[in-house]
Amino acid sequence: MIYIHLYRQELFEDEAAFFLTGILVICTLLIAKAVTAINLGPSTEVSILVAYMVPIAAGSMLIAILVDEKLSMFITALMAALVGITNGFELQFAFVALIGGMAGIYSVSKLSQRSDLVKASIYIIAANVLSIFALGLMLNYSLTMISVALTLGIINGVLSSVLTIGSLPFWETAFGITTSVKLLELSNPNHPLLRRLLLEAPGTYHH
C-alpha cells in the first residue's frame, strides 16, 4: 500500500484495477498454498521440493498485462518472499519464484497475440531450470533431488502459461479491460462485423 501511495497513486482512482490487483494476488497465493499441499511421497527431502512448482509467474503475467508491468515486478517480489516464508523460510523457493515471475513479466512486455503466452512458458521454464540447477549445485542436492526439482520447474512454466491463457479472457470481460491482445482480435479482418462492413460499405471499411 505504501508503494502504491508513493509511486502508483493513480491506481487508487481506478477502483477496477485496484480490486483486480488484490484479487489476482489473493488467487495466486491460494493456488500457491494448494500446490504446496501436494504430497510427492514419503521422502521429506523430495516432498519439500514441491514449492518449486508454485506458479507465481501466472499472477505476475496477469498483473503485467491487465494492470501495470512495474507494479507487477514489485508484487512479484512480495509474493516470492511469501512463498519462501510459507515453506519453512527457505530462500531457494523465493529465489526461483522471483526469477520465474520476472521472466514471465519480460515475456509479456511486448505481447501482441495470445500465442505469445505459449512462448512465455518457454522463458519461464528456461529461467526455472537455470536457477534450480544453480541452486541444486550450491545446496548440494542429490541427483534425484535435482531431477525432481527440474521437473517441477518445467511443470511450473507450463502451469503458469496455462493459467494465464485460460483466465485472461475472464479477467478482461469481468473488469472491462481491453488489452492489446483484445484489440488485435477485434481488428481481425475475419471478424463478422468487419466482413459485413467490407461488403456493404467498402469505402468506410478502407477509410
C-alpha positions in Angstrom: 0.0 0.0 0.0 2.9 2.4 0.8 4.5 1.6 -2.6 1.2 2.3 -4.4 0.7 5.5 -2.5 4.2 6.7 -3.3 4.6 5.5 -6.9 1.2 4.4 -8.3 -1.4 6.8 -6.8 -3.5 6.6 -10.0 -4.3 3.1 -9.0 -6.4 4.4 -6.1 -8.5 6.3 -8.6 -9.1 3.3 -10.7 -11.2 1.1 -8.5 -11.4 -1.8 -11.0 -7.7 -2.0 -11.4 -7.1 -1.7 -7.7 -9.5 -4.6 -6.8 -8.3 -6.6 -9.7 -4.7 -6.4 -8.4 -5.8 -7.5 -5.0 -7.9 -10.4 -6.3 -5.0 -11.6 -8.5 -2.6 -11.6 -5.6 -5.0 -13.5 -3.4 -5.8 -16.0 -6.1 -2.1 -16.6 -6.8 -1.3 -17.1 -3.2 -4.3 -19.5 -2.8 -3.0 -21.6 -5.7 0.5 -21.5 -4.2 -0.9 -22.9 -1.0 -2.8 -25.6 -2.8 0.3 -26.6 -4.8 2.5 -26.8 -1.8 -0.1 -29.1 -0.1 0.6 -31.8 -2.7 2.4 -34.8 -1.3 5.2 -36.1 -3.5 6.0 -39.1 -1.4 7.3 -40.3 2.0 10.8 -38.8 1.5 11.0 -35.4 3.3 13.8 -34.2 1.0 11.8 -34.7 -2.1 8.4 -33.7 -0.8 9.5 -30.2 0.2 10.7 -29.6 -3.4 7.0 -29.2 -4.4 7.4 -25.5 -3.7 9.4 -25.2 -7.0 6.1 -25.9 -8.8 4.3 -22.8 -7.4 3.1 -20.8 -10.5 3.9 -17.3 -9.2 4.6 -16.3 -12.8 0.9 -16.7 -13.7 -0.1 -13.9 -11.3 2.9 -11.8 -12.4 1.9 -12.0 -16.1 -1.7 -11.3 -15.5 -1.0 -8.2 -13.4 1.6 -7.0 -16.0 -0.9 -7.5 -18.8 -4.0 -6.2 -17.1 -2.7 -3.5 -14.8 0.9 -2.4 -14.9 4.3 -4.0 -15.5 6.3 -2.1 -12.9 3.7 -2.8 -10.2 3.8 -6.4 -11.3 7.5 -6.6 -10.6 7.1 -5.2 -7.1 4.2 -7.5 -6.3 6.1 -10.5 -7.7 8.9 -9.8 -5.2 6.4 -9.8 -2.4 4.7 -13.0 -3.5 8.0 -14.7 -4.0 9.0 -13.7 -0.4 5.7 -15.1 0.9 6.4 -18.4 -0.9 9.7 -18.7 0.8 8.2 -17.8 4.2 5.3 -20.2 4.0 7.7 -23.0 3.0 9.9 -23.1 6.1 11.7 -19.8 5.4 13.6 -21.5 2.6 15.1 -18.7 0.4 15.7 -21.0 -2.6 11.9 -21.2 -3.2 11.6 -17.5 -3.0 14.5 -17.0 -5.4 13.1 -19.4 -8.0 9.6 -17.8 -7.7 11.1 -14.4 -8.2 13.2 -15.4 -11.2 10.3 -17.2 -12.9 8.0 -14.3 -12.2 10.4 -11.8 -13.7 10.9 -14.0 -16.7 7.1 -14.1 -17.2 6.8 -10.3 -16.9 9.6 -9.9 -19.5 7.9 -12.4 -21.9 4.6 -10.5 -21.9 6.2 -7.0 -22.1 5.7 -7.0 -25.9 2.6 -9.1 -26.0 0.8 -8.9 -29.4 -1.2 -12.1 -29.6 -2.4 -14.9 -27.3 0.1 -17.4 -28.9 2.9 -15.3 -27.3 1.7 -16.5 -24.0 2.7 -20.0 -25.1 6.1 -18.7 -25.8 6.1 -17.2 -22.3 6.2 -20.7 -20.8 9.5 -21.3 -22.6 11.0 -18.2 -21.0 9.7 -19.3 -17.6 10.9 -22.9 -18.0 14.4 -21.7 -19.0 14.6 -19.3 -16.1 13.4 -22.0 -13.6 15.7 -24.7 -15.0 18.8 -22.5 -14.8 18.0 -21.1 -11.3 17.0 -24.5 -9.9 20.1 -26.2 -11.3 22.4 -23.5 -9.9 20.7 -23.7 -6.5 20.9 -27.5 -6.6 24.7 -27.3 -7.1 25.1 -24.7 -4.3 22.9 -26.6 -1.8 24.5 -30.0 -2.6 21.3 -31.6 -3.9 21.5 -35.3 -4.7 21.0 -36.3 -8.4 17.4 -37.5 -7.5 16.6 -34.1 -5.9 17.9 -32.1 -8.8 15.9 -34.3 -11.3 12.7 -33.9 -9.3 13.3 -30.1 -8.8 14.0 -29.6 -12.5 10.8 -31.5 -13.5 8.8 -29.4 -11.1 10.3 -26.2 -12.5 9.2 -27.3 -16.0 5.7 -28.0 -14.8 5.7 -24.6 -13.1 6.4 -22.9 -16.5 3.6 -24.9 -18.3 1.1 -24.4 -15.5 1.8 -20.6 -15.3 1.2 -20.3 -19.1 -2.0 -22.4 -19.0 -3.4 -20.4 -16.0 -2.7 -17.1 -17.8 -4.1 -18.1 -21.1 -7.2 -19.7 -19.6 -8.1 -16.9 -17.2 -7.1 -13.8 -19.2 -10.4 -13.6 -21.2 -12.4 -13.9 -17.9 -10.5 -11.0 -16.3 -10.8 -8.9 -19.4 -14.6 -9.4 -19.5 -15.2 -9.2 -15.8 -13.4 -5.9 -15.3 -14.0 -4.4 -18.7 -10.3 -4.2 -19.6 -9.3 -4.0 -23.2 -5.7 -5.4 -23.6 -3.6 -5.1 -26.7 -4.4 -8.8 -27.4 -8.2 -8.0 -27.3 -7.7 -5.0 -29.7 -5.9 -7.2 -32.2 -8.7 -9.8 -32.1 -11.3 -7.1 -32.7 -9.3 -5.7 -35.7 -9.1 -9.2 -37.3 -10.4 -8.8 -40.9 -12.2 -12.1 -40.5 -14.4 -10.6 -37.7 -18.1 -11.0 -38.9 -18.8 -7.2 -38.4 -15.7 -6.2 -40.4 -16.5 -8.6 -43.2 -20.0 -7.2 -43.4 -18.6 -3.7 -43.5 -16.3 -4.6 -46.3 -19.2 -6.0 -48.4 -21.8 -3.3 -47.6 -19.6 -0.2 -47.2 -16.2 -0.8 -48.7 -15.3 2.9 -48.7 -15.9 3.2 -44.9 -14.0 0.0 -44.3 -10.9 1.1 -46.2 -11.1 4.5 -44.5 
